[in-house]
Amino acid sequence: MIAKGTGKPLHAFAREVLFDPLGLGPTEWLTGGDGEQIAASGLRMTPRDLIQIGTMMLRGGPAPDGRRVVPSQWIERCTTPVVSVDEVRRFGYHWYAADIAFGKPLGWAPRHLERTWMAFGEGGQRLYLMPALSLAVAITAGNYGADDQWIPPTRVLREVVLESIL
């Protein structure tokens, strides 16, 4: 739809209006059998560049130079849950939302519960955003095809990153 509307391949359009304004380095976007980029997946970038996406989201849409690259209304809309995935996670437009519990328990309750936006990639690639903490965490892994691929990035987030800021 983007390619037809803009007359540019998806990756070229994303490079022009998002990746370059954010200062991202080289990216790669996998293609399907028809030669078109797979819009829902297959985008590859460095963790440092993934953090740039997260930082832009946390700031409400501007690039580092202050130029708006994503409307703040879209960020609000895409991170607003539309459907429940399970008892913890909800899904908006390509973003998950959950309240992440971390810290040593006080009785039966965790010490902290933070609203978190999450982008998930195959193999344990994760971008976690905690707006109240102004925190963006990119985790990359190679746990492809495993049913428990979510465990390592979740443990890194909770047991390393979040525990270090308490």
N, C-alpha and C positions, 0 to 999 in steps of 0.2 A: 504494500500500500504506500509506504514512504517512497520507494523507488518510482512507482508510477506517478505519485503526486509531485515529486521534486524533479524527476527526470535524471536522478543520480542513483547509483547503487547505494544501498543502505550504509555500507562502511564508509564510502566517500562522504555521504551526507553527515554521518555521525562525526567523522573527522573534522569537517568544516565547521559545524555548529556547536559541537561539544568538546571533542578531544583536543583540538588545537587551542580553543579559548582557555581550556583548563591547563594547557601546557603538558599534555600527555605525550609520552614517547611513542615508539612504534607499537602498534596493536595489530592483531590478526583476528579475522572473523571467519570461522569455518563456513563452508558452503554445503548445500544439499546436492542431490543428484541432478538438479536442474541448473546448478551453477550459481544460484542465488544464495546470499548470506542467510543463515538460519537466524531469524530475528530473536527467537526466544532463548537461544543458547549459542555456545561455541565462540564467544568473544574472549580473546586472550589478551591480557595486559599484565604489567608488573604489579606487585603489591603496592609499590610507591604510587603508581598511577591510580590504582583502585582506591587508595586513600584520598586522592584528589577528588574522585567522584563522591566519596563519603563526606569530605569536607564541604564540597559544594552543596550537598543535601542538607548538612547541618546548618549552613549559613543561609539557607532559604533560596538558593538558586544562582547567586552571582559567581562569576569567575574570579580568580585572584585579583584582577585589575578592577573589579567592581562592576564590570559589564554583565548584565543579566543574561544567562544562557538557558535557564529553565525558570518558567514562571513559578512563583512561590505557591500559587493556588494549585498547580499541578503536583508539587511536592506534598502538599497537604492531602490532596486527593489520592495520590498513589500510595501513600503510607497509611491511609485510613482503611481499616479492615472492612472487607466486603463479605467474606465467608470464613467460617471456622474450619481449620484444617484438622485440629485435634483439640484436646482439652486445654492446651497451652497456646498454640500458635493460631494466628489468624492471617488471612491473605488479602492484600489490596491489589494494586496493579503492578505485578512483578516484585512486590516487596512484602515480606512477612513482617508481622508485628507480634510482639509477646512481651510479657513482663518477666524479666530474667531475675531469678533469685540468686543471691550470692552472699558470702560472708558466713561467719560462724553463727549457728542458730542461737536465738534467745528463747529458750524454752522450745516450743514446737515451730516457731516462725523463723524464717531467715532474717539476717540482720538488715539486708537491703533488698528492695524489689525495684528494678528500673525498667521503664518502658524502653523497648529496643526495636529498631527497624533492622531487618536482616535481608541480605541478598545471598542466595545459596547457589553454588555451582557444583558440578559433578566432582566427586573425589575429595570433598572437604574444603573446597574453595569457599570462603565466607567473607562477607563484609558486614560487620556489626556496627550499628550507629546508636548511641545513647544520647539523645538530645539534651536531657537534663544535666548530663555530665560533660557535654561538648566533646564527646569521645567517639572517635572512629577507629576501628580495629580491622585490619585486613589479615586474613590467615589463608595461606595456600598450603595444599597438601597433595598427595598423590594416591589417595586411598580409593581409586576408581573401581566402580562396580561392587563395592562392599556394602552390605546392608547396614553396617554400623559406622559408615563413613562420617556420620555426624558427631561421634564421640570425641575424637581427638580435637577438633576445633572448639567444641563446647568446653572441654577441659582446659584448653589453653586460655580461653576467654575467662572462665570462672576462676580457675586455680592459679593462673599466672598473672594475667592482666588485671582483673578486678581485685584480686587479693593484694596486688602491689600498690593500689591507689587508696586503700583503706587506711 
